[in-house]
Amino acid sequence: MSGLEHLSERDRAVLRSIFDPTATIGDVADDGDQFVDDDEDSTEADKEAAVLFREGVRLAEGGDLENALQTMNRGVEMAPQRAGGYNDRAQLLRLMKRDDDAMKDLDRVLDLTKGKRTKSRALALCQRGVVLRARGSDDDARAAFTEAAKLGSGFAKKQVVELNPYAALCNQMLSQVLRGEKDIQIQL
């Protein structure tokens, strides 16, 4: 017996967050929310668009970015309400160094998923955060990552911690104290 059997799940989450600076309480203390499947293949157009997006991803992975973009454009035209397609195309546009165009697709995803707890929304927020962070807009990036973290994105949770220098400093100091280090070295 470890002596920790009496702790609640939340207490265990707090302990984990102390020992793992990149963990958040939400990593352990799940509130039971699940992502909504926002891209159901309910119509023929949806099914055909899904095939085009998969083909576009395959082409992009093979380095044929222009044909991948043309294929994904056809998918978006075929199923303009399919949020996941805009996410896929935004990722491709980012690979092509077309961040402004990617941001337009991410905005479209966020419009399509407004008020929903969807995987597409979380992915769009993460991509948005990455672009904003690369542009030096850390406050806006933090806001995007924070919303994605609330939706359950582990990647976003880690980015929120990374973007919070005070939390990182506190975690560093606490880890050193718990390891019993006598001379605490603060690294900024």
CORZISUL-V817806 format. One record per backbone hydrogen bond with DSSP energy under -1.0 kcal/mol. CO is the residue of the C=O (numbers start at 1). NH is the residue of the N-H. If there is no record, write none. Layout:
BEGIN
co = <CO	CO>
nh = <NH	NH>
END
This chain:
BEGIN
co = <4	8	9	10	11	12	13	14	15	16	20	24	25	25	28	36	40	43	44	45	46	47	48	49	50	51	52	53	54	55	56	57	58	59	60	63	64	65	66	67	68	69	70	71	72	73	74	75	79	83	84	85	86	87	88	89	90	91	92	93	94	98	99	100	101	102	103	104	105	106	107	108	109	113	116	117	118	119	120	121	122	123	124	125	126	127	128	129	130	131	132	133	136	137	138	139	140	141	142	143	144	145	146	147	148	149	153	154	155	156	157	158	159	161	164	165	166	167	168	169	170	171	172	173	174	175	176	177>
nh = <7	12	13	14	15	16	17	18	19	20	23	27	28	29	30	38	42	47	48	49	50	51	52	53	54	55	56	57	58	59	60	61	62	64	63	65	68	69	70	71	72	73	74	75	76	77	78	79	82	87	88	89	90	91	92	93	94	95	96	98	97	102	103	104	105	106	107	108	109	110	111	112	113	116	118	36	122	123	124	125	126	127	128	129	130	131	132	133	134	135	137	136	138	141	142	143	144	145	146	147	148	149	150	151	153	152	157	158	159	160	161	162	163	164	168	169	170	171	172	173	174	175	176	177	178	179	181	180>
END
